[in-house]
Amino acid sequence: MREHGPAVSAPLDAESGRALAAAGILRSATPDPGRAGHWLLRAGSSVGAVRIPGGPVLRITPKTPVSRLFFLLGFSLDPARAWRDSREGTVDTGGYDDLVPALAHAVERQIDAALKQGVLQGYRTVEESALFVRGRIREADQVRRHFGRTPPVEIGYDAYTTDTAENRILRAAVERLLRLPGVAAPVRRRLALQRVRLGDVLPLVRGQALPRWQPSRLNSRYQPALRLAEVVLRGGSPEHRPAGTTPLTVDGFLFDMNKLFEDFITVGLREALREHGLTARLQDTHSFDTAGRVGMRPDLVVRSSDGRTPLAVVDAKYKVEKADGLLNADLYQALAYATVLGLDEAHLVYAAGREPLRVHEVHGAGIRLFQHSLDLARPPEGLISALEGIARQLTVSLPNP
């Protein structure tokens, strides 16, 4: 299937079809009235691949080229680095045109680079029962569990080990990728090698939260791999749990293109506006009405250097403009943002459009609404230049840029 493409009729049993519909993976999933045992599946903004137990593998291809998608992903993972390295395009996708093989290749290359100097070790607090004393005795546990008798002894100590949060995340990502459909055989073999290198690391328990790690000088060589690994681990395996039945797990990996585009626009503009001495807040929360019952949250609010005064508002829309070039609901939303924030203008940024810029003067309000369009098929340097152009447009009419 193709992102936001036409519906596809696929053979699915009733249980798998209902599970897929409930998982929220697709825009819609309904029984096909014209073919028994088939479901009509329509993709939305999620792209990737999922495997239905006992059913087919569903692959949803993005409208954006895969290499460009990974460029956009950089702004979600590490904004500062993405802005510095944007013109070089540092993510190696191996020349794959499909999302899952490209993702698996990129993650394996990053993990291989992280482990070239050896598996990172660190201190981890261990609490256990032992026949000898090591570290400190946990007196409360000793009394509660053994009534003061020894041995065994309840002890706690700091172990210098490879079983760290960073290595657990990398191993879990490798194991997730090995289960994904569509990973090329050469990449699968290299992933299996990385799993062997991380063999002394305990696997993560499925369903538990990812272990937390802190960026530091010691794990700097791990950080690119860790960010991609976390994308893998947070990108799939929804579960459908009908009442009184065992869960049906849908293995796979998915990107939400809506979120990816929003992150690219807001983070990229924030970094560009810093060069003009301005600050910006993402997902800035405000009250629409005086009673505070209705909230609103623009994607980006540009503020003065001290962060106090709103100067401009921006909302990202992963949409393509209509034939007449107008998206009325979006214009009404932008007008509400400008009115509540006391601004003379508001900006909407779309993923595609017939014109790079449209300006609408609101009758009787003295407010201008700007519609910007970006072509995501452009090379990275072209996208960065377009963002810099929007940032300049934002500063032109500010009261004190």
Disulfide bonds with the S-S distance in Angstrom:
none
